Amino acid sequence: MSASSTTDTVAPARGWLPTRIYGRVRALAWANFVGNVVIIATGGAVRLTGSGLGCPTWPTCTPDSLVPTEELSYHSIIEFGNRLMSPVLGLLALALLVLVWRLRTARRDVFVLSWIIMGGILAQALVGGITVWTGLNPFIVGFHYVASLTLVCVTAALLVRLHTEPGPRVRAVPRWYAIATHVTTLVLAVTIVFGVLTTGAGPHSGDAAVGRNGFDAEVLEHVHAWPGYILLALTVVLTVVAWRSSLPTRPWITALLGVELVQIAVGIYQARNGLPELAVGVHMVLAALTAAAMTVVVLRLKAPAAHTAGS
């Protein structure tokens, strides 16, 4: 094939790639966000059904088979189903990266976030393998969850940036409000960390033979709740101020408050009813959605400079 014919073939392919943000890019970004939330749900199902070692090796399911064999139980199907989410997420991330390729200069922020998602998916798959190799070490399992939650936050940030004009950004809220929001974010992080430790000390290990992290689960339940209530109080203050002052964070801080209220209700229910599996799974997913909403609130503290100047 001649050089000219090769160029003729590549040119249309490049022409298919968008040079601006529009529906197809946003739809794929939403698919990445939803996919990373779903894998938290499927990972929770693996843990809560005791299927963590349903496939005892990695990257294959057994030493001799890539997929579950007839000799293995339904635990293997649950674990293998969760593993299949990784290549799905990888393909979604790769498709997004390809789709924004021609935007890498004009929208460097979007391009960099797409790379982070791609790299995060690959790293997360490796962490999943380490989780299996270490026999579901509770600290590795906890890190695995936090990594997944972080990817949810990154995909949420991408969605925000896709709906934001490029260029310099300036603070769009009072300075004290921005500081209070960042403090609230820190409290949320502390709440999530103690939540992970609490789960690691509780009964849902992912496999009946797996040990726990050695902490007192009952004590950690209370320690986990304290920053949770502080988080709620801070969010109420931020929400009231946002509505009274018509701040740009108003819709998302309200959404954050709503998710927190549901999350606290689920947390109280599961603590008083012996940690039922479904409630624990919902609690895990809601924590990720809480972190995603907090991410959006933080990003809404600033607005494009040109828009602010014109307002």
C-alpha beads as a LAMMPS data file, in Angstrom:
LAMMPS data file: protein, C-alpha beads

311 atoms
310 bonds

1 atom types
1 bond types

-500.0 500.0 xlo xhi
-500.0 500.0 ylo yhi
-500.0 500.0 zlo zhi

Masses

1 110.0

Atoms # bond

1 1 1 0.000 0.000 0.000
2 1 1 1.372 3.431 -0.921
3 1 1 1.884 6.258 1.544
4 1 1 -0.813 8.324 -0.142
5 1 1 -3.404 5.543 0.122
6 1 1 -2.552 5.071 3.818
7 1 1 -3.093 8.780 4.413
8 1 1 -6.407 8.604 2.559
9 1 1 -7.507 5.770 4.859
10 1 1 -6.447 7.440 8.111
11 1 1 -7.875 10.861 7.297
12 1 1 -11.556 9.810 7.306
13 1 1 -11.001 7.955 10.579
14 1 1 -9.592 11.082 12.156
15 1 1 -12.413 13.103 10.677
16 1 1 -14.914 10.903 12.506
17 1 1 -13.474 11.951 15.855
18 1 1 -15.187 15.005 17.347
19 1 1 -13.480 18.361 17.661
20 1 1 -15.963 19.663 20.207
21 1 1 -17.945 18.382 23.170
22 1 1 -21.333 17.060 22.145
23 1 1 -23.848 14.307 22.880
24 1 1 -21.774 11.261 21.945
25 1 1 -18.900 12.285 24.216
26 1 1 -21.220 13.030 27.122
27 1 1 -23.091 9.743 26.674
28 1 1 -19.844 7.774 26.807
29 1 1 -18.727 9.726 29.868
30 1 1 -22.016 8.837 31.569
31 1 1 -21.476 5.190 30.630
32 1 1 -18.083 5.315 32.351
33 1 1 -19.614 6.851 35.462
34 1 1 -22.463 4.333 35.662
35 1 1 -20.090 1.434 34.963
36 1 1 -17.810 2.399 37.828
37 1 1 -20.780 2.619 40.186
38 1 1 -22.066 -0.764 38.989
39 1 1 -18.722 -2.483 39.626
40 1 1 -18.924 -1.321 43.251
41 1 1 -22.334 -2.993 43.450
42 1 1 -21.079 -6.228 41.862
43 1 1 -17.973 -6.172 44.051
44 1 1 -20.218 -5.767 47.062
45 1 1 -22.284 -8.737 45.897
46 1 1 -19.110 -10.829 45.713
47 1 1 -18.172 -9.918 49.249
48 1 1 -21.631 -10.148 50.788
49 1 1 -22.399 -13.570 49.298
50 1 1 -19.069 -15.009 50.436
51 1 1 -17.904 -15.396 46.843
52 1 1 -14.570 -13.618 47.169
53 1 1 -12.569 -16.756 46.475
54 1 1 -15.103 -18.316 44.133
55 1 1 -12.344 -18.042 41.558
56 1 1 -9.298 -18.925 43.681
57 1 1 -6.660 -17.705 41.210
58 1 1 -6.057 -14.623 39.082
59 1 1 -6.098 -13.711 36.210
60 1 1 -7.618 -17.142 35.487
61 1 1 -10.511 -18.482 37.529
62 1 1 -8.678 -21.710 38.390
63 1 1 -5.089 -22.808 37.668
64 1 1 -6.368 -24.687 34.609
65 1 1 -9.313 -22.629 33.425
66 1 1 -9.954 -18.999 32.527
67 1 1 -13.668 -19.370 33.300
68 1 1 -15.564 -21.199 36.080
69 1 1 -15.767 -24.969 35.667
70 1 1 -18.656 -27.314 36.446
71 1 1 -16.959 -28.413 39.660
72 1 1 -17.107 -24.897 41.100
73 1 1 -20.123 -23.433 42.889
74 1 1 -22.356 -20.443 42.191
75 1 1 -19.789 -18.380 44.120
76 1 1 -17.491 -18.777 41.122
77 1 1 -20.131 -17.380 38.769
78 1 1 -20.663 -14.340 41.017
79 1 1 -16.929 -13.681 41.329
80 1 1 -16.291 -14.240 37.622
81 1 1 -19.201 -11.937 36.739
82 1 1 -17.564 -9.189 38.765
83 1 1 -14.247 -9.839 37.012
84 1 1 -15.939 -9.418 33.637
85 1 1 -16.818 -5.853 34.607
86 1 1 -13.145 -4.870 34.380
87 1 1 -12.777 -5.503 30.621
88 1 1 -16.134 -3.805 30.054
89 1 1 -14.935 -0.726 31.943
90 1 1 -11.609 -0.917 30.113
91 1 1 -13.363 -0.839 26.744
92 1 1 -15.559 2.067 27.839
93 1 1 -12.503 4.000 29.048
94 1 1 -10.592 3.237 25.849
95 1 1 -13.535 4.304 23.694
96 1 1 -13.751 7.574 25.627
97 1 1 -10.027 8.175 25.242
98 1 1 -10.225 7.632 21.487
99 1 1 -13.286 9.848 21.188
100 1 1 -11.605 12.814 22.888
101 1 1 -8.267 12.363 21.091
102 1 1 -8.731 15.386 18.825
103 1 1 -9.710 17.450 21.866
104 1 1 -6.382 16.860 23.609
105 1 1 -5.222 20.447 22.946
106 1 1 -8.450 22.437 23.118
107 1 1 -9.774 20.480 26.100
108 1 1 -6.689 19.208 27.848
109 1 1 -8.644 18.851 31.097
110 1 1 -11.048 16.367 29.503
111 1 1 -8.203 14.484 27.833
112 1 1 -6.195 14.170 31.054
113 1 1 -9.224 12.972 33.033
114 1 1 -9.902 10.360 30.332
115 1 1 -6.315 9.109 30.673
116 1 1 -6.690 8.937 34.454
117 1 1 -9.836 6.826 34.066
118 1 1 -8.067 4.490 31.648
119 1 1 -5.046 4.125 33.917
120 1 1 -7.233 3.726 36.975
121 1 1 -9.176 0.865 35.421
122 1 1 -5.953 -0.989 34.581
123 1 1 -4.519 -0.389 38.058
124 1 1 -7.777 -1.423 39.686
125 1 1 -7.758 -4.739 37.809
126 1 1 -4.263 -5.403 39.174
127 1 1 -5.397 -4.546 42.708
128 1 1 -8.221 -7.037 42.243
129 1 1 -5.652 -9.686 41.395
130 1 1 -3.591 -8.799 44.466
131 1 1 -6.761 -9.096 46.536
132 1 1 -7.159 -12.695 45.392
133 1 1 -3.445 -13.500 45.758
134 1 1 -3.481 -12.265 49.374
135 1 1 -6.524 -14.391 50.233
136 1 1 -8.846 -11.390 50.633
137 1 1 -6.675 -9.487 53.066
138 1 1 -9.194 -7.038 54.625
139 1 1 -6.878 -4.045 54.195
140 1 1 -6.319 -4.833 50.496
141 1 1 -10.057 -5.362 50.061
142 1 1 -10.660 -1.981 51.696
143 1 1 -8.125 -0.311 49.421
144 1 1 -9.803 -1.988 46.443
145 1 1 -13.096 -0.367 47.423
146 1 1 -11.538 3.063 47.989
147 1 1 -9.856 2.854 44.568
148 1 1 -13.210 2.090 42.939
149 1 1 -14.829 4.978 44.804
150 1 1 -12.038 7.282 43.622
151 1 1 -12.716 6.294 40.012
152 1 1 -16.381 7.168 40.522
153 1 1 -15.257 10.628 41.677
154 1 1 -12.968 11.042 38.657
155 1 1 -15.745 10.102 36.239
156 1 1 -18.040 12.550 38.042
157 1 1 -15.386 15.257 37.628
158 1 1 -15.226 14.461 33.924
159 1 1 -18.988 14.935 33.590
160 1 1 -18.695 18.336 35.251
161 1 1 -15.852 19.421 32.982
162 1 1 -17.785 18.318 29.889
163 1 1 -20.510 20.800 30.860
164 1 1 -18.070 23.600 31.718
165 1 1 -16.525 26.138 29.392
166 1 1 -12.749 25.807 28.983
167 1 1 -10.336 28.477 30.186
168 1 1 -9.333 30.105 33.477
169 1 1 -11.627 29.647 36.439
170 1 1 -12.200 31.889 39.440
171 1 1 -13.879 31.379 42.788
172 1 1 -17.649 31.886 42.524
173 1 1 -18.491 31.628 46.237
174 1 1 -17.344 33.486 49.371
175 1 1 -13.905 32.457 50.580
176 1 1 -15.200 31.122 53.897
177 1 1 -17.760 29.012 52.046
178 1 1 -15.048 27.446 49.876
179 1 1 -12.956 26.653 52.952
180 1 1 -15.965 25.150 54.741
181 1 1 -16.692 23.001 51.685
182 1 1 -13.147 21.638 51.639
183 1 1 -13.371 20.909 55.376
184 1 1 -16.612 19.038 54.680
185 1 1 -14.821 17.035 51.995
186 1 1 -12.149 16.073 54.520
187 1 1 -14.801 14.966 57.006
188 1 1 -16.408 12.853 54.271
189 1 1 -13.051 11.213 53.551
190 1 1 -12.596 10.403 57.253
191 1 1 -16.129 8.972 57.382
192 1 1 -15.438 6.720 54.405
193 1 1 -12.109 5.502 55.822
194 1 1 -13.718 4.528 59.125
195 1 1 -16.563 2.935 57.215
196 1 1 -14.078 0.771 55.312
197 1 1 -12.349 -0.209 58.569
198 1 1 -15.713 -1.011 60.147
199 1 1 -16.648 -3.282 57.269
200 1 1 -13.228 -4.915 57.464
201 1 1 -13.888 -5.766 61.106
202 1 1 -17.423 -7.012 60.513
203 1 1 -18.844 -10.356 59.441
204 1 1 -18.849 -9.844 55.667
205 1 1 -15.351 -11.010 54.758
206 1 1 -16.045 -12.345 51.276
207 1 1 -15.261 -15.905 52.350
208 1 1 -16.008 -17.862 55.520
209 1 1 -12.341 -18.776 56.004
210 1 1 -10.994 -15.225 55.718
211 1 1 -9.876 -13.381 58.833
212 1 1 -10.837 -9.826 59.778
213 1 1 -8.674 -6.784 60.448
214 1 1 -8.618 -7.318 64.223
215 1 1 -10.473 -4.148 65.243
216 1 1 -13.588 -4.109 67.398
217 1 1 -16.438 -3.751 64.909
218 1 1 -18.917 -2.490 67.509
219 1 1 -16.593 0.308 68.630
220 1 1 -15.798 1.224 65.023
221 1 1 -19.502 1.496 64.222
222 1 1 -19.737 4.386 66.695
223 1 1 -16.457 5.965 65.582
224 1 1 -17.671 5.759 61.972
225 1 1 -20.954 7.442 62.908
226 1 1 -19.405 10.494 64.617
227 1 1 -17.796 12.073 61.528
228 1 1 -20.937 11.044 59.615
229 1 1 -23.095 13.253 61.821
230 1 1 -20.553 16.092 61.616
231 1 1 -20.670 15.712 57.839
232 1 1 -24.449 16.030 57.894
233 1 1 -24.338 19.156 60.092
234 1 1 -21.783 20.850 57.840
235 1 1 -23.769 19.956 54.734
236 1 1 -26.945 21.437 56.232
237 1 1 -25.109 24.721 56.878
238 1 1 -23.670 24.791 53.355
239 1 1 -27.077 24.021 51.863
240 1 1 -28.877 26.769 53.792
241 1 1 -26.238 29.351 52.833
242 1 1 -26.256 28.227 49.193
243 1 1 -30.018 28.724 48.951
244 1 1 -30.074 32.023 50.828
245 1 1 -27.235 33.461 48.726
246 1 1 -28.144 31.768 45.407
247 1 1 -24.691 30.210 45.108
248 1 1 -23.823 28.022 42.086
249 1 1 -23.410 25.026 44.401
250 1 1 -27.093 25.124 45.349
251 1 1 -28.481 22.191 43.305
252 1 1 -25.589 19.843 44.033
253 1 1 -25.171 20.609 47.720
254 1 1 -28.900 19.883 48.009
255 1 1 -28.409 16.574 46.188
256 1 1 -25.497 15.792 48.516
257 1 1 -27.680 16.476 51.552
258 1 1 -30.368 14.163 50.203
259 1 1 -27.922 11.312 49.607
260 1 1 -26.426 11.769 53.078
261 1 1 -29.853 11.555 54.723
262 1 1 -30.615 8.312 52.907
263 1 1 -27.136 6.999 53.699
264 1 1 -27.530 7.714 57.418
265 1 1 -30.961 6.053 57.442
266 1 1 -29.526 2.937 55.783
267 1 1 -26.565 2.956 58.181
268 1 1 -28.826 3.094 61.239
269 1 1 -31.043 0.353 59.818
270 1 1 -28.170 -2.024 59.109
271 1 1 -26.562 -1.409 62.514
272 1 1 -29.812 -2.182 64.333
273 1 1 -30.683 -5.250 62.249
274 1 1 -27.501 -7.283 62.312
275 1 1 -25.895 -5.927 59.119
276 1 1 -28.192 -7.520 56.503
277 1 1 -26.348 -8.104 53.247
278 1 1 -28.600 -6.009 51.020
279 1 1 -28.460 -3.002 53.338
280 1 1 -24.669 -3.209 53.540
281 1 1 -24.465 -3.346 49.738
282 1 1 -26.723 -0.310 49.375
283 1 1 -24.616 1.500 51.971
284 1 1 -21.470 0.838 49.917
285 1 1 -23.013 2.185 46.709
286 1 1 -24.467 5.228 48.472
287 1 1 -21.017 6.064 49.862
288 1 1 -19.699 6.226 46.300
289 1 1 -22.605 8.417 45.187
290 1 1 -22.036 10.678 48.197
291 1 1 -18.383 11.097 47.223
292 1 1 -19.395 11.792 43.612
293 1 1 -21.869 14.485 44.680
294 1 1 -19.201 16.036 46.918
295 1 1 -16.829 16.094 43.945
296 1 1 -19.364 18.040 41.895
297 1 1 -19.945 20.507 44.742
298 1 1 -16.208 21.196 45.034
299 1 1 -15.878 21.756 41.294
300 1 1 -18.825 24.151 41.354
301 1 1 -16.970 26.420 43.782
302 1 1 -15.338 27.962 40.720
303 1 1 -16.737 29.216 37.452
304 1 1 -15.165 30.228 34.132
305 1 1 -13.558 33.650 34.484
306 1 1 -15.266 35.028 31.373
307 1 1 -18.689 33.963 32.629
308 1 1 -18.063 35.475 36.065
309 1 1 -16.872 38.737 34.567
310 1 1 -19.948 38.961 32.394
311 1 1 -22.416 38.181 35.169

Bonds

1 1 1 2
2 1 2 3
3 1 3 4
4 1 4 5
5 1 5 6
6 1 6 7
7 1 7 8
8 1 8 9
9 1 9 10
10 1 10 11
11 1 11 12
12 1 12 13
13 1 13 14
14 1 14 15
15 1 15 16
16 1 16 17
17 1 17 18
18 1 18 19
19 1 19 20
20 1 20 21
21 1 21 22
22 1 22 23
23 1 23 24
24 1 24 25
25 1 25 26
26 1 26 27
27 1 27 28
28 1 28 29
29 1 29 30
30 1 30 31
31 1 31 32
32 1 32 33
33 1 33 34
34 1 34 35
35 1 35 36
36 1 36 37
37 1 37 38
38 1 38 39
39 1 39 40
40 1 40 41
41 1 41 42
42 1 42 43
43 1 43 44
44 1 44 45
45 1 45 46
46 1 46 47
47 1 47 48
48 1 48 49
49 1 49 50
50 1 50 51
51 1 51 52
52 1 52 53
53 1 53 54
54 1 54 55
55 1 55 56
56 1 56 57
57 1 57 58
58 1 58 59
59 1 59 60
60 1 60 61
61 1 61 62
62 1 62 63
63 1 63 64
64 1 64 65
65 1 65 66
66 1 66 67
67 1 67 68
68 1 68 69
69 1 69 70
70 1 70 71
71 1 71 72
72 1 72 73
73 1 73 74
74 1 74 75
75 1 75 76
76 1 76 77
77 1 77 78
78 1 78 79
79 1 79 80
80 1 80 81
81 1 81 82
82 1 82 83
83 1 83 84
84 1 84 85
85 1 85 86
86 1 86 87
87 1 87 88
88 1 88 89
89 1 89 90
90 1 90 91
91 1 91 92
92 1 92 93
93 1 93 94
94 1 94 95
95 1 95 96
96 1 96 97
97 1 97 98
98 1 98 99
99 1 99 100
100 1 100 101
101 1 101 102
102 1 102 103
103 1 103 104
104 1 104 105
105 1 105 106
106 1 106 107
107 1 107 108
108 1 108 109
109 1 109 110
110 1 110 111
111 1 111 112
112 1 112 113
113 1 113 114
114 1 114 115
115 1 115 116
116 1 116 117
117 1 117 118
118 1 118 119
119 1 119 120
120 1 120 121
121 1 121 122
122 1 122 123
123 1 123 124
124 1 124 125
125 1 125 126
126 1 126 127
127 1 127 128
128 1 128 129
129 1 129 130
130 1 130 131
131 1 131 132
132 1 132 133
133 1 133 134
134 1 134 135
135 1 135 136
136 1 136 137
137 1 137 138
138 1 138 139
139 1 139 140
140 1 140 141
141 1 141 142
142 1 142 143
143 1 143 144
144 1 144 145
145 1 145 146
146 1 146 147
147 1 147 148
148 1 148 149
149 1 149 150
150 1 150 151
151 1 151 152
152 1 152 153
153 1 153 154
154 1 154 155
155 1 155 156
156 1 156 157
157 1 157 158
158 1 158 159
159 1 159 160
160 1 160 161
161 1 161 162
162 1 162 163
163 1 163 164
164 1 164 165
165 1 165 166
166 1 166 167
167 1 167 168
168 1 168 169
169 1 169 170
170 1 170 171
171 1 171 172
172 1 172 173
173 1 173 174
174 1 174 175
175 1 175 176
176 1 176 177
177 1 177 178
178 1 178 179
179 1 179 180
180 1 180 181
181 1 181 182
182 1 182 183
183 1 183 184
184 1 184 185
185 1 185 186
186 1 186 187
187 1 187 188
188 1 188 189
189 1 189 190
190 1 190 191
191 1 191 192
192 1 192 193
193 1 193 194
194 1 194 195
195 1 195 196
196 1 196 197
197 1 197 198
198 1 198 199
199 1 199 200
200 1 200 201
201 1 201 202
202 1 202 203
203 1 203 204
204 1 204 205
205 1 205 206
206 1 206 207
207 1 207 208
208 1 208 209
209 1 209 210
210 1 210 211
211 1 211 212
212 1 212 213
213 1 213 214
214 1 214 215
215 1 215 216
216 1 216 217
217 1 217 218
218 1 218 219
219 1 219 220
220 1 220 221
221 1 221 222
222 1 222 223
223 1 223 224
224 1 224 225
225 1 225 226
226 1 226 227
227 1 227 228
228 1 228 229
229 1 229 230
230 1 230 231
231 1 231 232
232 1 232 233
233 1 233 234
234 1 234 235
235 1 235 236
236 1 236 237
237 1 237 238
238 1 238 239
239 1 239 240
240 1 240 241
241 1 241 242
242 1 242 243
243 1 243 244
244 1 244 245
245 1 245 246
246 1 246 247
247 1 247 248
248 1 248 249
249 1 249 250
250 1 250 251
251 1 251 252
252 1 252 253
253 1 253 254
254 1 254 255
255 1 255 256
256 1 256 257
257 1 257 258
258 1 258 259
259 1 259 260
260 1 260 261
261 1 261 262
262 1 262 263
263 1 263 264
264 1 264 265
265 1 265 266
266 1 266 267
267 1 267 268
268 1 268 269
269 1 269 270
270 1 270 271
271 1 271 272
272 1 272 273
273 1 273 274
274 1 274 275
275 1 275 276
276 1 276 277
277 1 277 278
278 1 278 279
279 1 279 280
280 1 280 281
281 1 281 282
282 1 282 283
283 1 283 284
284 1 284 285
285 1 285 286
286 1 286 287
287 1 287 288
288 1 288 289
289 1 289 290
290 1 290 291
291 1 291 292
292 1 292 293
293 1 293 294
294 1 294 295
295 1 295 296
296 1 296 297
297 1 297 298
298 1 298 299
299 1 299 300
300 1 300 301
301 1 301 302
302 1 302 303
303 1 303 304
304 1 304 305
305 1 305 306
306 1 306 307
307 1 307 308
308 1 308 309
309 1 309 310
310 1 310 311
